[in-house]
Amino acid sequence: MPKNCRYIALFLLIIIFLNLFLTIVAENVVVRPTRVQLSLAQTIDAKTVNQGDPVEFVVVHPVYQDGKVIIPAGARAYGRIEQVTQNGLLGKPASLAISLTTVDAIDGSKLPI
C-alpha cells in the first residue's frame, strides 16, 4: 500500500472511531454537551473531494435525554468539507477539515450541531 494511502486510511479510521462532543440544540434550548459516536457513511479521498462538499455520517449509538431517545442509532448526521490539503512533497500526508452541521432527531427534525 503506498504511503499516501496509508495516511488517508489512518485518517479515516480516526474519524470513524472518534467520539465527537456535540452540543445539541433542540427547540431553542441548549442541551448539555453530549457524546455522539459517528461513523462515516461514505469513503472520503482527499484527491477527489473539494471544499464545500457534503459529508454524511451515521450515528452509532442512540443518544438519550431524560431517559428518552432523542437521536436513534442509524440516524444521519451531516457536515461539509471545510479544507482540503493534498499530499505534499517529501511524504507530507493529505489532510481534511470537516465541520458538522446537523443531525437527524427521532422526531424527524434536524438538530444543529
C-alpha positions in Angstrom: 0.0 0.0 0.0 1.5 3.4 -1.0 2.5 5.7 1.9 -0.1 8.3 1.0 -2.9 5.7 1.0 -1.8 4.6 4.5 -2.1 8.2 5.8 -5.6 8.6 4.3 -6.7 5.2 5.6 -5.4 6.1 9.1 -7.2 9.5 9.0 -10.5 7.8 8.0 -10.1 5.2 10.8 -9.5 8.0 13.3 -12.6 9.8 12.1 -14.7 6.6 12.2 -13.7 5.8 15.8 -13.5 9.3 17.1 -16.1 10.2 19.7 -17.3 13.7 18.9 -18.5 16.0 21.5 -21.5 17.8 20.2 -23.7 20.4 21.7 -27.2 19.6 20.6 -29.7 22.4 20.3 -33.4 21.5 20.4 -36.4 23.8 20.5 -34.1 26.8 21.3 -32.8 25.0 24.4 -29.1 24.1 24.5 -28.8 20.6 25.9 -25.7 19.7 27.9 -22.7 18.7 25.8 -23.4 15.2 24.6 -21.1 12.5 23.3 -22.3 11.1 20.0 -20.3 8.4 18.2 -20.4 8.7 14.4 -19.2 6.6 11.5 -18.6 7.9 8.0 -21.4 6.9 5.7 -19.1 7.1 2.6 -15.4 6.9 1.7 -13.6 10.2 1.6 -10.5 10.7 -0.5 -8.5 14.0 -0.4 -7.8 13.5 -4.1 -11.5 13.7 -5.1 -13.2 16.0 -2.6 -13.4 19.7 -2.7 -14.0 22.4 -0.1 -17.8 22.7 0.5 -18.6 19.1 -0.5 -21.2 17.5 1.8 -20.2 14.6 4.1 -22.7 12.2 5.7 -22.2 10.2 8.9 -24.3 7.6 10.7 -25.0 7.7 14.5 -23.5 4.5 16.0 -25.3 4.5 19.4 -28.6 6.1 20.4 -28.5 9.4 22.3 -30.7 9.7 25.4 -32.0 12.8 27.2 -34.0 12.4 30.4 -34.4 8.7 29.7 -35.8 9.1 26.2 -34.1 8.6 22.9 -33.6 11.9 21.1 -31.2 10.6 18.4 -31.6 7.0 17.4 -28.8 4.7 16.3 -28.6 4.8 12.5 -29.7 8.4 12.3 -27.8 10.6 9.8 -25.5 13.5 10.7 -24.4 15.9 8.1 -21.4 18.1 7.5 -19.2 19.6 4.9 -15.5 19.6 3.8 -14.0 22.9 5.1 -10.4 22.4 3.9 -8.5 20.0 1.7 -4.7 19.8 1.7 -3.3 17.5 -1.0 -0.2 15.3 -0.4 2.9 17.4 -0.3 6.5 16.9 -1.2 8.7 14.7 0.9 5.8 12.5 2.1 3.7 15.2 3.7 0.3 13.5 4.1 -3.0 14.9 2.8 -5.4 16.3 5.4 -9.1 17.2 5.6 -11.0 19.5 7.9 -14.7 18.6 8.3 -17.4 20.6 10.1 -20.6 19.0 11.3 -23.8 20.9 10.8 -26.9 18.9 11.7 -28.1 15.5 13.0 -31.5 13.9 12.4 -33.6 13.7 15.6 -36.0 10.9 16.4 -38.9 13.2 15.5 -37.5 13.9 12.1 -36.3 17.3 12.8 -32.7 18.3 12.1 -30.8 19.4 15.2 -28.0 21.9 14.6 -24.6 20.9 15.9 
